[in-house]
């Protein structure tokens, strides 16, 4: 696989191995999803949880289905399609190791976070 320049820059910076949380703001087609997969893989291998933000509900569902097969951990989808007054979450917050969310759902979660 040939890496794109932004992917190479991120890998060479050591960001994925730094242990820091980060947000990648890069143009469409620049390889953000591949970088996110690399970061998620490393985080999940350490037994930690990862969050992926998808801009659209449909994309969240698509990514979660892909990653449920790729990663050997429970993948939860947290969008406005599930929750209070709607269908139950297929994988609960407590069970999910990889959380795929829309920005709106993450906002709700962080405002009502419980330890």
N, C-alpha and C positions, 0 to 999 in steps of 0.2 A: 504494500500500500504506500502510495506517495502522499506525504502530508502536505497540507496547504501552509503557506507562510504563517498565518496566525496560530495554527496548531503547533508548528515547530517552535514559535516564539514562546508559547505557553509551556510546552514541555521542557524547553531549555531553561526557562526561568525557575523551574523546580516548584512551581505553584501547586501542582497536583500532589506533591509529596510533602508539602509544607505543614499540613495539619490545620490550615486555616480554612474557614468557610469563605466562599467567594461567589460573586455574581459575574458572569461573563456577558458583556455587552458587545456583541460583534454583529456585523452585517449578515443577512440571510445568505446561506450557502458557504459560510466561512469555516464550518466544521465545529460549531458549538455542541451539537448533539454527541458527536464522537468524543469530544473532550469530556463532556458530562458523563458519558458511559465509562470512560477511563477512571475518572474521579470516583464515581459511584462504586465501581468494582473494587477500588482500593479501600474505600470506607467500609463497604460491606464485608470485605475479607478480614477487617479488624474487628468485626462484630458490632460496628456502630450502625446508626441509621442515616439514611440519605433522603434528601428532599429534592425533587425535580419540579420546576414550575413550567407548565405548558400554557401558552397564551389562550388556547381554546379547549373547550370540553372534549371535542372530537379528537384532538391531538393527544390529550391526556389519556383517553381510552386506548388509542392506538399504541402509544408508547408503553403503557402499562401492560398491554397484551404481549408486546414484543419482549419486554424485560422480564415478564413472568417466566417466559421460556429461557431467556438467557441467564438470569441470575437464579440461584437456588435459594431464594428467600421469599417470604410473602410480600407481594407488591399490592399496596392499597391505592385506590383511586379516590381522591377527595375533591369533588366538584359540586356544583349546585344541584346535580342530579340525585344526590343521596343525602341522607341526614334527616333532621327533624321534619316530620310530616311528609316525607318522601320514602323512597325505597331504602332499605337498610344497606349499609356499606358492605360490599362483598368481603372485604378484609377490614377489620376494625383498626382504629388508630393504635391500639395496644399491640396488636399482632403484626402490623406492617413494619417491615424493616426498610423498605423503599416506599416513600410516600410521593405519589404523583398528584400534583395539585394545580389548580388555577390560582392566579395571584389573589383573586377575591377570597378564595377559601383559606389561603394562607393568612390573609389579613384577619379573617374571623378567628382562626385558630390562635394567632398570636395575641389577639385582644382578650381571649378567654382562656389563656394557657393555665394549666394546673400542674403542679409538681407531683 
